[in-house]
Amino acid sequence: MDLVEGSFTTHLLGSRVTYTVTPLMFVSALLQYNSSANVVSTNVRLRWEYQPGSELFVVVNEQRDTTSPRLPSLTNRAIILKINRVFRF
């Protein structure tokens, strides 16, 4: 990319996979590589509809630095839990 400040080249690579365990549960994963930031990012999400309209989500996000001489080193990790519940009267 050519900019006023200078030019640079970056390579972005990504892949997404979704697996349906049951009609009420699925797991999805996203893997991305950014050559400019030297980062590999992953996002894995589990969604389960445990009652009609009520869901549980478990999400794991992770970033790794690829400049490490051995395996990519962990720079960030987050585990998120979300529950929503529908109350019917």
PyMOL Python script that loads the backbone (N, CA, C, O; Angstrom):
from pymol import cmd

cmd.read_pdbstr("""\
ATOM      1  N   MET A   1       0.840  -1.154   0.000  1.00  0.00           N
ATOM      2  CA  MET A   1       0.000   0.000   0.000  1.00  0.00           C
ATOM      3  C   MET A   1       0.895   1.229   0.000  1.00  0.00           C
ATOM      4  O   MET A   1       1.841   1.307   0.783  1.00  0.00           O
ATOM      5  N   ASP A   2       0.606   2.183  -0.865  1.00  0.00           N
ATOM      6  CA  ASP A   2       1.369   3.423  -0.951  1.00  0.00           C
ATOM      7  C   ASP A   2       0.619   4.544  -0.243  1.00  0.00           C
ATOM      8  O   ASP A   2      -0.529   4.843  -0.572  1.00  0.00           O
ATOM      9  N   LEU A   3       1.279   5.157   0.728  1.00  0.00           N
ATOM     10  CA  LEU A   3       0.728   6.281   1.470  1.00  0.00           C
ATOM     11  C   LEU A   3       1.705   7.441   1.411  1.00  0.00           C
ATOM     12  O   LEU A   3       2.846   7.272   0.981  1.00  0.00           O
ATOM     13  N   VAL A   4       1.264   8.622   1.840  1.00  0.00           N
ATOM     14  CA  VAL A   4       2.133   9.798   1.863  1.00  0.00           C
ATOM     15  C   VAL A   4       3.331   9.543   2.776  1.00  0.00           C
ATOM     16  O   VAL A   4       4.451   9.949   2.466  1.00  0.00           O
ATOM     17  N   GLU A   5       3.092   8.873   3.897  1.00  0.00           N
ATOM     18  CA  GLU A   5       4.157   8.597   4.859  1.00  0.00           C
ATOM     19  C   GLU A   5       5.122   7.519   4.373  1.00  0.00           C
ATOM     20  O   GLU A   5       6.218   7.390   4.920  1.00  0.00           O
ATOM     21  N   GLY A   6       4.746   6.753   3.373  1.00  0.00           N
ATOM     22  CA  GLY A   6       5.570   5.667   2.867  1.00  0.00           C
ATOM     23  C   GLY A   6       4.697   4.507   2.434  1.00  0.00           C
ATOM     24  O   GLY A   6       3.470   4.583   2.495  1.00  0.00           O
ATOM     25  N   SER A   7       5.326   3.452   2.004  1.00  0.00           N
ATOM     26  CA  SER A   7       4.554   2.294   1.551  1.00  0.00           C
ATOM     27  C   SER A   7       4.904   1.083   2.413  1.00  0.00           C
ATOM     28  O   SER A   7       5.958   1.031   3.047  1.00  0.00           O
ATOM     29  N   PHE A   8       3.997   0.119   2.419  1.00  0.00           N
ATOM     30  CA  PHE A   8       4.237  -1.112   3.156  1.00  0.00           C
ATOM     31  C   PHE A   8       3.447  -2.231   2.501  1.00  0.00           C
ATOM     32  O   PHE A   8       2.496  -1.997   1.754  1.00  0.00           O
ATOM     33  N   THR A   9       3.860  -3.434   2.796  1.00  0.00           N
ATOM     34  CA  THR A   9       3.168  -4.624   2.320  1.00  0.00           C
ATOM     35  C   THR A   9       2.768  -5.448   3.537  1.00  0.00           C
ATOM     36  O   THR A   9       3.559  -5.648   4.459  1.00  0.00           O
ATOM     37  N   THR A  10       1.545  -5.913   3.521  1.00  0.00           N
ATOM     38  CA  THR A  10       1.078  -6.772   4.606  1.00  0.00           C
ATOM     39  C   THR A  10       0.341  -7.963   4.020  1.00  0.00           C
ATOM     40  O   THR A  10      -0.267  -7.872   2.954  1.00  0.00           O
ATOM     41  N   HIS A  11       0.400  -9.059   4.718  1.00  0.00           N
ATOM     42  CA  HIS A  11      -0.316 -10.261   4.306  1.00  0.00           C
ATOM     43  C   HIS A  11      -1.298 -10.621   5.416  1.00  0.00           C
ATOM     44  O   HIS A  11      -0.917 -10.760   6.578  1.00  0.00           O
ATOM     45  N   LEU A  12      -2.555 -10.766   5.044  1.00  0.00           N
ATOM     46  CA  LEU A  12      -3.602 -11.166   5.975  1.00  0.00           C
ATOM     47  C   LEU A  12      -4.142 -12.511   5.526  1.00  0.00           C
ATOM     48  O   LEU A  12      -4.471 -12.695   4.355  1.00  0.00           O
ATOM     49  N   LEU A  13      -4.229 -13.426   6.435  1.00  0.00           N
ATOM     50  CA  LEU A  13      -4.730 -14.757   6.131  1.00  0.00           C
ATOM     51  C   LEU A  13      -5.733 -15.124   7.208  1.00  0.00           C
ATOM     52  O   LEU A  13      -5.474 -14.934   8.397  1.00  0.00           O
ATOM     53  N   GLY A  14      -6.872 -15.646   6.797  1.00  0.00           N
ATOM     54  CA  GLY A  14      -7.896 -16.003   7.773  1.00  0.00           C
ATOM     55  C   GLY A  14      -8.676 -17.222   7.339  1.00  0.00           C
ATOM     56  O   GLY A  14      -8.802 -17.514   6.150  1.00  0.00           O
ATOM     57  N   SER A  15      -9.196 -17.926   8.323  1.00  0.00           N
ATOM     58  CA  SER A  15     -10.020 -19.091   8.053  1.00  0.00           C
ATOM     59  C   SER A  15     -11.078 -19.196   9.141  1.00  0.00           C
ATOM     60  O   SER A  15     -10.800 -18.962  10.317  1.00  0.00           O
ATOM     61  N   ARG A  16     -12.297 -19.552   8.736  1.00  0.00           N
ATOM     62  CA  ARG A  16     -13.408 -19.701   9.680  1.00  0.00           C
ATOM     63  C   ARG A  16     -14.022 -21.083   9.489  1.00  0.00           C
ATOM     64  O   ARG A  16     -14.203 -21.550   8.364  1.00  0.00           O
ATOM     65  N   VAL A  17     -14.338 -21.726  10.609  1.00  0.00           N
ATOM     66  CA  VAL A  17     -14.965 -23.044  10.607  1.00  0.00           C
ATOM     67  C   VAL A  17     -16.133 -23.010  11.589  1.00  0.00           C
ATOM     68  O   VAL A  17     -16.015 -22.468  12.688  1.00  0.00           O
ATOM     69  N   THR A  18     -17.256 -23.593  11.185  1.00  0.00           N
ATOM     70  CA  THR A  18     -18.408 -23.733  12.073  1.00  0.00           C
ATOM     71  C   THR A  18     -18.840 -25.190  12.065  1.00  0.00           C
ATOM     72  O   THR A  18     -18.975 -25.805  11.007  1.00  0.00           O
ATOM     73  N   TYR A  19     -19.054 -25.732  13.254  1.00  0.00           N
ATOM     74  CA  TYR A  19     -19.497 -27.112  13.388  1.00  0.00           C
ATOM     75  C   TYR A  19     -20.781 -27.114  14.209  1.00  0.00           C
ATOM     76  O   TYR A  19     -20.802 -26.627  15.339  1.00  0.00           O
ATOM     77  N   THR A  20     -21.847 -27.662  13.640  1.00  0.00           N
ATOM     78  CA  THR A  20     -23.121 -27.758  14.331  1.00  0.00           C
ATOM     79  C   THR A  20     -23.177 -29.092  15.065  1.00  0.00           C
ATOM     80  O   THR A  20     -23.239 -30.152  14.442  1.00  0.00           O
ATOM     81  N   VAL A  21     -23.154 -29.030  16.388  1.00  0.00           N
ATOM     82  CA  VAL A  21     -23.176 -30.230  17.214  1.00  0.00           C
ATOM     83  C   VAL A  21     -24.583 -30.816  17.231  1.00  0.00           C
ATOM     84  O   VAL A  21     -24.777 -32.007  16.990  1.00  0.00           O
ATOM     85  N   THR A  22     -25.555 -29.966  17.516  1.00  0.00           N
ATOM     86  CA  THR A  22     -26.976 -30.308  17.477  1.00  0.00           C
ATOM     87  C   THR A  22     -27.693 -29.096  16.895  1.00  0.00           C
ATOM     88  O   THR A  22     -27.061 -28.055  16.718  1.00  0.00           O
ATOM     89  N   PRO A  23     -28.983 -29.186  16.591  1.00  0.00           N
ATOM     90  CA  PRO A  23     -29.685 -27.990  16.110  1.00  0.00           C
ATOM     91  C   PRO A  23     -29.678 -26.833  17.115  1.00  0.00           C
ATOM     92  O   PRO A  23     -29.948 -25.692  16.739  1.00  0.00           O
ATOM     93  N   LEU A  24     -29.374 -27.110  18.374  1.00  0.00           N
ATOM     94  CA  LEU A  24     -29.372 -26.064  19.400  1.00  0.00           C
ATOM     95  C   LEU A  24     -27.972 -25.679  19.876  1.00  0.00           C
ATOM     96  O   LEU A  24     -27.838 -24.830  20.756  1.00  0.00           O
ATOM     97  N   MET A  25     -26.926 -26.290  19.308  1.00  0.00           N
ATOM     98  CA  MET A  25     -25.563 -26.007  19.755  1.00  0.00           C
ATOM     99  C   MET A  25     -24.602 -26.004  18.572  1.00  0.00           C
ATOM    100  O   MET A  25     -24.645 -26.885  17.713  1.00  0.00           O
ATOM    101  N   PHE A  26     -23.727 -24.985  18.545  1.00  0.00           N
ATOM    102  CA  PHE A  26     -22.670 -24.993  17.541  1.00  0.00           C
ATOM    103  C   PHE A  26     -21.385 -24.419  18.122  1.00  0.00           C
ATOM    104  O   PHE A  26     -21.394 -23.692  19.115  1.00  0.00           O
ATOM    105  N   VAL A  27     -20.287 -24.768  17.474  1.00  0.00           N
ATOM    106  CA  VAL A  27     -18.963 -24.254  17.808  1.00  0.00           C
ATOM    107  C   VAL A  27     -18.410 -23.613  16.549  1.00  0.00           C
ATOM    108  O   VAL A  27     -18.461 -24.208  15.473  1.00  0.00           O
ATOM    109  N   SER A  28     -17.881 -22.400  16.676  1.00  0.00           N
ATOM    110  CA  SER A  28     -17.255 -21.749  15.531  1.00  0.00           C
ATOM    111  C   SER A  28     -15.858 -21.287  15.935  1.00  0.00           C
ATOM    112  O   SER A  28     -15.609 -20.959  17.095  1.00  0.00           O
ATOM    113  N   ALA A  29     -14.962 -21.268  14.966  1.00  0.00           N
ATOM    114  CA  ALA A  29     -13.584 -20.855  15.222  1.00  0.00           C
ATOM    115  C   ALA A  29     -13.107 -19.970  14.079  1.00  0.00           C
ATOM    116  O   ALA A  29     -13.428 -20.203  12.914  1.00  0.00           O
ATOM    117  N   LEU A  30     -12.337 -18.953  14.438  1.00  0.00           N
ATOM    118  CA  LEU A  30     -11.734 -18.043  13.471  1.00  0.00           C
ATOM    119  C   LEU A  30     -10.248 -17.963  13.778  1.00  0.00           C
ATOM    120  O   LEU A  30      -9.857 -17.728  14.922  1.00  0.00           O
ATOM    121  N   LEU A  31      -9.424 -18.157  12.766  1.00  0.00           N
ATOM    122  CA  LEU A  31      -7.973 -18.059  12.894  1.00  0.00           C
ATOM    123  C   LEU A  31      -7.498 -17.011  11.905  1.00  0.00           C
ATOM    124  O   LEU A  31      -7.847 -17.071  10.726  1.00  0.00           O
ATOM    125  N   GLN A  32      -6.692 -16.034  12.375  1.00  0.00           N
ATOM    126  CA  GLN A  32      -6.191 -14.972  11.506  1.00  0.00           C
ATOM    127  C   GLN A  32      -4.702 -14.768  11.739  1.00  0.00           C
ATOM    128  O   GLN A  32      -4.211 -14.882  12.862  1.00  0.00           O
ATOM    129  N   TYR A  33      -3.988 -14.461  10.647  1.00  0.00           N
ATOM    130  CA  TYR A  33      -2.570 -14.112  10.720  1.00  0.00           C
ATOM    131  C   TYR A  33      -2.379 -12.760  10.062  1.00  0.00           C
ATOM    132  O   TYR A  33      -2.895 -12.521   8.970  1.00  0.00           O
ATOM    133  N   ASN A  34      -1.637 -11.867  10.720  1.00  0.00           N
ATOM    134  CA  ASN A  34      -1.336 -10.539  10.199  1.00  0.00           C
ATOM    135  C   ASN A  34       0.179 -10.391  10.176  1.00  0.00           C
ATOM    136  O   ASN A  34       0.822 -10.366  11.226  1.00  0.00           O
ATOM    137  N   SER A  35       0.754 -10.293   8.967  1.00  0.00           N
ATOM    138  CA  SER A  35       2.209 -10.222   8.850  1.00  0.00           C
ATOM    139  C   SER A  35       2.762  -8.875   9.300  1.00  0.00           C
ATOM    140  O   SER A  35       3.910  -8.810   9.740  1.00  0.00           O
ATOM    141  N   SER A  36       1.988  -7.801   9.207  1.00  0.00           N
ATOM    142  CA  SER A  36       2.472  -6.486   9.649  1.00  0.00           C
ATOM    143  C   SER A  36       2.621  -6.430  11.163  1.00  0.00           C
ATOM    144  O   SER A  36       3.596  -5.881  11.676  1.00  0.00           O
ATOM    145  N   ALA A  37       1.665  -6.992  11.867  1.00  0.00           N
ATOM    146  CA  ALA A  37       1.703  -6.982  13.332  1.00  0.00           C
ATOM    147  C   ALA A  37       2.415  -8.209  13.895  1.00  0.00           C
ATOM    148  O   ALA A  37       2.663  -8.281  15.099  1.00  0.00           O
ATOM    149  N   ASN A  38       2.744  -9.171  13.041  1.00  0.00           N
ATOM    150  CA  ASN A  38       3.356 -10.434  13.476  1.00  0.00           C
ATOM    151  C   ASN A  38       2.520 -11.098  14.565  1.00  0.00           C
ATOM    152  O   ASN A  38       3.025 -11.471  15.624  1.00  0.00           O
ATOM    153  N   VAL A  39       1.230 -11.232  14.276  1.00  0.00           N
ATOM    154  CA  VAL A  39       0.283 -11.743  15.259  1.00  0.00           C
ATOM    155  C   VAL A  39      -0.582 -12.829  14.643  1.00  0.00           C
ATOM    156  O   VAL A  39      -1.032 -12.717  13.503  1.00  0.00           O
ATOM    157  N   VAL A  40      -0.806 -13.891  15.425  1.00  0.00           N
ATOM    158  CA  VAL A  40      -1.807 -14.903  15.101  1.00  0.00           C
ATOM    159  C   VAL A  40      -2.921 -14.746  16.130  1.00  0.00           C
ATOM    160  O   VAL A  40      -2.667 -14.771  17.334  1.00  0.00           O
ATOM    161  N   SER A  41      -4.154 -14.584  15.656  1.00  0.00           N
ATOM    162  CA  SER A  41      -5.307 -14.404  16.540  1.00  0.00           C
ATOM    163  C   SER A  41      -6.273 -15.559  16.353  1.00  0.00           C
ATOM    164  O   SER A  41      -6.514 -16.003  15.230  1.00  0.00           O
ATOM    165  N   THR A  42      -6.826 -16.043  17.456  1.00  0.00           N
ATOM    166  CA  THR A  42      -7.847 -17.086  17.390  1.00  0.00           C
ATOM    167  C   THR A  42      -9.064 -16.650  18.200  1.00  0.00           C
ATOM    168  O   THR A  42      -8.951 -15.956  19.210  1.00  0.00           O
ATOM    169  N   ASN A  43     -10.210 -17.072  17.732  1.00  0.00           N
ATOM    170  CA  ASN A  43     -11.477 -16.814  18.403  1.00  0.00           C
ATOM    171  C   ASN A  43     -12.292 -18.093  18.287  1.00  0.00           C
ATOM    172  O   ASN A  43     -12.587 -18.544  17.180  1.00  0.00           O
ATOM    173  N   VAL A  44     -12.657 -18.678  19.421  1.00  0.00           N
ATOM    174  CA  VAL A  44     -13.473 -19.893  19.444  1.00  0.00           C
ATOM    175  C   VAL A  44     -14.724 -19.575  20.256  1.00  0.00           C
ATOM    176  O   VAL A  44     -14.642 -19.033  21.358  1.00  0.00           O
ATOM    177  N   ARG A  45     -15.885 -19.922  19.695  1.00  0.00           N
ATOM    178  CA  ARG A  45     -17.159 -19.586  20.345  1.00  0.00           C
ATOM    179  C   ARG A  45     -18.069 -20.804  20.376  1.00  0.00           C
ATOM    180  O   ARG A  45     -18.252 -21.485  19.367  1.00  0.00           O
ATOM    181  N   LEU A  46     -18.633 -21.069  21.544  1.00  0.00           N
ATOM    182  CA  LEU A  46     -19.643 -22.108  21.726  1.00  0.00           C
ATOM    183  C   LEU A  46     -20.963 -21.413  22.003  1.00  0.00           C
ATOM    184  O   LEU A  46     -21.035 -20.548  22.877  1.00  0.00           O
ATOM    185  N   ARG A  47     -22.003 -21.778  21.275  1.00  0.00           N
ATOM    186  CA  ARG A  47     -23.352 -21.246  21.501  1.00  0.00           C
ATOM    187  C   ARG A  47     -24.279 -22.417  21.749  1.00  0.00           C
ATOM    188  O   ARG A  47     -24.305 -23.377  20.979  1.00  0.00           O
ATOM    189  N   TRP A  48     -25.050 -22.332  22.841  1.00  0.00           N
ATOM    190  CA  TRP A  48     -26.006 -23.384  23.193  1.00  0.00           C
ATOM    191  C   TRP A  48     -27.318 -22.727  23.578  1.00  0.00           C
ATOM    192  O   TRP A  48     -27.362 -21.911  24.498  1.00  0.00           O
ATOM    193  N   GLU A  49     -28.383 -23.080  22.880  1.00  0.00           N
ATOM    194  CA  GLU A  49     -29.722 -22.604  23.225  1.00  0.00           C
ATOM    195  C   GLU A  49     -30.329 -23.647  24.156  1.00  0.00           C
ATOM    196  O   GLU A  49     -30.874 -24.653  23.701  1.00  0.00           O
ATOM    197  N   TYR A  50     -30.231 -23.401  25.468  1.00  0.00           N
ATOM    198  CA  TYR A  50     -30.648 -24.400  26.452  1.00  0.00           C
ATOM    199  C   TYR A  50     -32.149 -24.411  26.692  1.00  0.00           C
ATOM    200  O   TYR A  50     -32.684 -25.403  27.186  1.00  0.00           O
ATOM    201  N   GLN A  51     -32.840 -23.327  26.352  1.00  0.00           N
ATOM    202  CA  GLN A  51     -34.298 -23.250  26.325  1.00  0.00           C
ATOM    203  C   GLN A  51     -34.655 -22.340  25.165  1.00  0.00           C
ATOM    204  O   GLN A  51     -33.823 -21.524  24.767  1.00  0.00           O
ATOM    205  N   PRO A  52     -35.843 -22.440  24.607  1.00  0.00           N
ATOM    206  CA  PRO A  52     -36.203 -21.553  23.495  1.00  0.00           C
ATOM    207  C   PRO A  52     -36.011 -20.078  23.866  1.00  0.00           C
ATOM    208  O   PRO A  52     -36.629 -19.583  24.808  1.00  0.00           O
ATOM    209  N   GLY A  53     -35.161 -19.392  23.126  1.00  0.00           N
ATOM    210  CA  GLY A  53     -34.874 -17.979  23.357  1.00  0.00           C
ATOM    211  C   GLY A  53     -33.817 -17.703  24.411  1.00  0.00           C
ATOM    212  O   GLY A  53     -33.433 -16.547  24.591  1.00  0.00           O
ATOM    213  N   SER A  54     -33.331 -18.718  25.116  1.00  0.00           N
ATOM    214  CA  SER A  54     -32.313 -18.557  26.160  1.00  0.00           C
ATOM    215  C   SER A  54     -31.026 -19.228  25.695  1.00  0.00           C
ATOM    216  O   SER A  54     -31.045 -20.368  25.231  1.00  0.00           O
ATOM    217  N   GLU A  55     -29.901 -18.511  25.823  1.00  0.00           N
ATOM    218  CA  GLU A  55     -28.641 -18.999  25.257  1.00  0.00           C
ATOM    219  C   GLU A  55     -27.490 -18.861  26.245  1.00  0.00           C
ATOM    220  O   GLU A  55     -27.490 -18.014  27.138  1.00  0.00           O
ATOM    221  N   LEU A  56     -26.519 -19.725  26.041  1.00  0.00           N
ATOM    222  CA  LEU A  56     -25.253 -19.669  26.760  1.00  0.00           C
ATOM    223  C   LEU A  56     -24.150 -19.553  25.718  1.00  0.00           C
ATOM    224  O   LEU A  56     -24.114 -20.318  24.755  1.00  0.00           O
ATOM    225  N   PHE A  57     -23.247 -18.588  25.914  1.00  0.00           N
ATOM    226  CA  PHE A  57     -22.096 -18.415  25.033  1.00  0.00           C
ATOM    227  C   PHE A  57     -20.825 -18.546  25.866  1.00  0.00           C
ATOM    228  O   PHE A  57     -20.728 -17.990  26.960  1.00  0.00           O
ATOM    229  N   VAL A  58     -19.859 -19.281  25.343  1.00  0.00           N
ATOM    230  CA  VAL A  58     -18.518 -19.328  25.911  1.00  0.00           C
ATOM    231  C   VAL A  58     -17.574 -18.956  24.772  1.00  0.00           C
ATOM    232  O   VAL A  58     -17.567 -19.600  23.722  1.00  0.00           O
ATOM    233  N   VAL A  59     -16.773 -17.905  24.991  1.00  0.00           N
ATOM    234  CA  VAL A  59     -15.884 -17.392  23.948  1.00  0.00           C
ATOM    235  C   VAL A  59     -14.460 -17.366  24.495  1.00  0.00           C
ATOM    236  O   VAL A  59     -14.224 -16.927  25.620  1.00  0.00           O
ATOM    237  N   VAL A  60     -13.523 -17.839  23.691  1.00  0.00           N
ATOM    238  CA  VAL A  60     -12.104 -17.775  24.036  1.00  0.00           C
ATOM    239  C   VAL A  60     -11.396 -17.032  22.913  1.00  0.00           C
ATOM    240  O   VAL A  60     -11.440 -17.449  21.756  1.00  0.00           O
ATOM    241  N   ASN A  61     -10.739 -15.920  23.267  1.00  0.00           N
ATOM    242  CA  ASN A  61      -9.936 -15.140  22.325  1.00  0.00           C
ATOM    243  C   ASN A  61      -8.477 -15.237  22.741  1.00  0.00           C
ATOM    244  O   ASN A  61      -8.156 -15.238  23.930  1.00  0.00           O
ATOM    245  N   GLU A  62      -7.601 -15.319  21.754  1.00  0.00           N
ATOM    246  CA  GLU A  62      -6.185 -15.441  22.059  1.00  0.00           C
ATOM    247  C   GLU A  62      -5.374 -14.759  20.966  1.00  0.00           C
ATOM    248  O   GLU A  62      -5.718 -14.835  19.787  1.00  0.00           O
ATOM    249  N   GLN A  63      -4.281 -14.084  21.369  1.00  0.00           N
ATOM    250  CA  GLN A  63      -3.331 -13.496  20.428  1.00  0.00           C
ATOM    251  C   GLN A  63      -1.940 -14.005  20.764  1.00  0.00           C
ATOM    252  O   GLN A  63      -1.561 -14.117  21.930  1.00  0.00           O
ATOM    253  N   ARG A  64      -1.192 -14.311  19.716  1.00  0.00           N
ATOM    254  CA  ARG A  64       0.179 -14.789  19.895  1.00  0.00           C
ATOM    255  C   ARG A  64       1.117 -14.017  18.979  1.00  0.00           C
ATOM    256  O   ARG A  64       0.787 -13.715  17.832  1.00  0.00           O
ATOM    257  N   ASP A  65       2.291 -13.706  19.512  1.00  0.00           N
ATOM    258  CA  ASP A  65       3.330 -12.989  18.773  1.00  0.00           C
ATOM    259  C   ASP A  65       4.169 -14.007  18.009  1.00  0.00           C
ATOM    260  O   ASP A  65       4.702 -14.945  18.601  1.00  0.00           O
ATOM    261  N   THR A  66       4.286 -13.823  16.697  1.00  0.00           N
ATOM    262  CA  THR A  66       5.008 -14.789  15.865  1.00  0.00           C
ATOM    263  C   THR A  66       6.493 -14.460  15.712  1.00  0.00           C
ATOM    264  O   THR A  66       7.201 -15.170  14.998  1.00  0.00           O
ATOM    265  N   THR A  67       6.983 -13.401  16.366  1.00  0.00           N
ATOM    266  CA  THR A  67       8.406 -13.068  16.244  1.00  0.00           C
ATOM    267  C   THR A  67       9.278 -13.912  17.167  1.00  0.00           C
ATOM    268  O   THR A  67      10.505 -13.857  17.078  1.00  0.00           O
ATOM    269  N   SER A  68       8.667 -14.684  18.042  1.00  0.00           N
ATOM    270  CA  SER A  68       9.415 -15.558  18.942  1.00  0.00           C
ATOM    271  C   SER A  68      10.183 -16.594  18.121  1.00  0.00           C
ATOM    272  O   SER A  68       9.636 -17.129  17.156  1.00  0.00           O
ATOM    273  N   PRO A  69      11.433 -16.891  18.477  1.00  0.00           N
ATOM    274  CA  PRO A  69      12.216 -17.847  17.685  1.00  0.00           C
ATOM    275  C   PRO A  69      11.684 -19.280  17.749  1.00  0.00           C
ATOM    276  O   PRO A  69      11.941 -20.074  16.845  1.00  0.00           O
ATOM    277  N   ARG A  70      10.956 -19.611  18.792  1.00  0.00           N
ATOM    278  CA  ARG A  70      10.404 -20.961  18.902  1.00  0.00           C
ATOM    279  C   ARG A  70       8.925 -20.921  18.556  1.00  0.00           C
ATOM    280  O   ARG A  70       8.562 -20.538  17.444  1.00  0.00           O
ATOM    281  N   LEU A  71       8.078 -21.304  19.478  1.00  0.00           N
ATOM    282  CA  LEU A  71       6.634 -21.256  19.255  1.00  0.00           C
ATOM    283  C   LEU A  71       6.128 -19.836  19.456  1.00  0.00           C
ATOM    284  O   LEU A  71       6.731 -19.073  20.211  1.00  0.00           O
ATOM    285  N   PRO A  72       5.032 -19.463  18.798  1.00  0.00           N
ATOM    286  CA  PRO A  72       4.475 -18.119  19.025  1.00  0.00           C
ATOM    287  C   PRO A  72       4.129 -17.921  20.503  1.00  0.00           C
ATOM    288  O   PRO A  72       3.478 -18.765  21.120  1.00  0.00           O
ATOM    289  N   SER A  73       4.578 -16.789  21.059  1.00  0.00           N
ATOM    290  CA  SER A  73       4.361 -16.535  22.488  1.00  0.00           C
ATOM    291  C   SER A  73       3.014 -15.861  22.718  1.00  0.00           C
ATOM    292  O   SER A  73       2.579 -15.023  21.927  1.00  0.00           O
ATOM    293  N   LEU A  74       2.372 -16.235  23.798  1.00  0.00           N
ATOM    294  CA  LEU A  74       1.062 -15.707  24.152  1.00  0.00           C
ATOM    295  C   LEU A  74       1.190 -14.251  24.589  1.00  0.00           C
ATOM    296  O   LEU A  74       1.999 -13.932  25.461  1.00  0.00           O
ATOM    297  N   THR A  75       0.388 -13.359  23.981  1.00  0.00           N
ATOM    298  CA  THR A  75       0.383 -11.950  24.374  1.00  0.00           C
ATOM    299  C   THR A  75      -0.934 -11.534  25.011  1.00  0.00           C
ATOM    300  O   THR A  75      -0.968 -10.568  25.773  1.00  0.00           O
ATOM    301  N   ASN A  76      -2.017 -12.240  24.716  1.00  0.00           N
ATOM    302  CA  ASN A  76      -3.317 -11.865  25.256  1.00  0.00           C
ATOM    303  C   ASN A  76      -4.246 -13.076  25.202  1.00  0.00           C
ATOM    304  O   ASN A  76      -4.251 -13.831  24.230  1.00  0.00           O
ATOM    305  N   ARG A  77      -5.033 -13.243  26.268  1.00  0.00           N
ATOM    306  CA  ARG A  77      -6.041 -14.303  26.278  1.00  0.00           C
ATOM    307  C   ARG A  77      -7.241 -13.803  27.082  1.00  0.00           C
ATOM    308  O   ARG A  77      -7.084 -13.186  28.136  1.00  0.00           O
ATOM    309  N   ALA A  78      -8.435 -14.077  26.569  1.00  0.00           N
ATOM    310  CA  ALA A  78      -9.665 -13.706  27.270  1.00  0.00           C
ATOM    311  C   ALA A  78     -10.649 -14.858  27.168  1.00  0.00           C
ATOM    312  O   ALA A  78     -10.801 -15.472  26.112  1.00  0.00           O
ATOM    313  N   ILE A  79     -11.312 -15.143  28.277  1.00  0.00           N
ATOM    314  CA  ILE A  79     -12.378 -16.143  28.310  1.00  0.00           C
ATOM    315  C   ILE A  79     -13.632 -15.422  28.783  1.00  0.00           C
ATOM    316  O   ILE A  79     -13.646 -14.821  29.858  1.00  0.00           O
ATOM    317  N   ILE A  80     -14.677 -15.484  27.980  1.00  0.00           N
ATOM    318  CA  ILE A  80     -15.892 -14.725  28.233  1.00  0.00           C
ATOM    319  C   ILE A  80     -17.067 -15.687  28.319  1.00  0.00           C
ATOM    320  O   ILE A  80     -17.196 -16.596  27.499  1.00  0.00           O
ATOM    321  N   LEU A  81     -17.913 -15.486  29.304  1.00  0.00           N
ATOM    322  CA  LEU A  81     -19.123 -16.279  29.488  1.00  0.00           C
ATOM    323  C   LEU A  81     -20.310 -15.327  29.449  1.00  0.00           C
ATOM    324  O   LEU A  81     -20.322 -14.306  30.136  1.00  0.00           O
ATOM    325  N   LYS A  82     -21.306 -15.671  28.641  1.00  0.00           N
ATOM    326  CA  LYS A  82     -22.509 -14.843  28.534  1.00  0.00           C
ATOM    327  C   LYS A  82     -23.721 -15.763  28.585  1.00  0.00           C
ATOM    328  O   LYS A  82     -23.788 -16.767  27.875  1.00  0.00           O
ATOM    329  N   ILE A  83     -24.673 -15.405  29.435  1.00  0.00           N
ATOM    330  CA  ILE A  83     -25.920 -16.163  29.547  1.00  0.00           C
ATOM    331  C   ILE A  83     -27.068 -15.176  29.388  1.00  0.00           C
ATOM    332  O   ILE A  83     -27.094 -14.132  30.038  1.00  0.00           O
ATOM    333  N   ASN A  84     -28.011 -15.511  28.526  1.00  0.00           N
ATOM    334  CA  ASN A  84     -29.242 -14.722  28.480  1.00  0.00           C
ATOM    335  C   ASN A  84     -30.414 -15.664  28.682  1.00  0.00           C
ATOM    336  O   ASN A  84     -30.397 -16.812  28.240  1.00  0.00           O
ATOM    337  N   ARG A  85     -31.415 -15.161  29.349  1.00  0.00           N
ATOM    338  CA  ARG A  85     -32.561 -15.987  29.733  1.00  0.00           C
ATOM    339  C   ARG A  85     -33.835 -15.235  29.407  1.00  0.00           C
ATOM    340  O   ARG A  85     -33.969 -14.053  29.722  1.00  0.00           O
ATOM    341  N   VAL A  86     -34.766 -15.922  28.778  1.00  0.00           N
ATOM    342  CA  VAL A  86     -36.070 -15.353  28.462  1.00  0.00           C
ATOM    343  C   VAL A  86     -37.049 -15.792  29.544  1.00  0.00           C
ATOM    344  O   VAL A  86     -37.179 -16.980  29.836  1.00  0.00           O
ATOM    345  N   PHE A  87     -37.724 -14.830  30.125  1.00  0.00           N
ATOM    346  CA  PHE A  87     -38.767 -15.113  31.110  1.00  0.00           C
ATOM    347  C   PHE A  87     -40.112 -14.889  30.440  1.00  0.00           C
ATOM    348  O   PHE A  87     -40.410 -13.783  29.987  1.00  0.00           O
ATOM    349  N   ARG A  88     -40.906 -15.915  30.377  1.00  0.00           N
ATOM    350  CA  ARG A  88     -42.231 -15.817  29.765  1.00  0.00           C
ATOM    351  C   ARG A  88     -43.284 -15.800  30.872  1.00  0.00           C
ATOM    352  O   ARG A  88     -43.263 -16.629  31.782  1.00  0.00           O
ATOM    353  N   PHE A  89     -44.198 -14.845  30.778  1.00  0.00           N
ATOM    354  CA  PHE A  89     -45.260 -14.712  31.787  1.00  0.00           C
ATOM    355  C   PHE A  89     -46.573 -15.144  31.206  1.00  0.00           C
ATOM    356  O   PHE A  89     -47.594 -15.108  31.894  1.00  0.00           O
TER     357      PHE A  89
END
""", "prot")
cmd.dss("prot")
cmd.show_as("cartoon", "prot")
cmd.util.cbc("prot")
cmd.orient("prot")
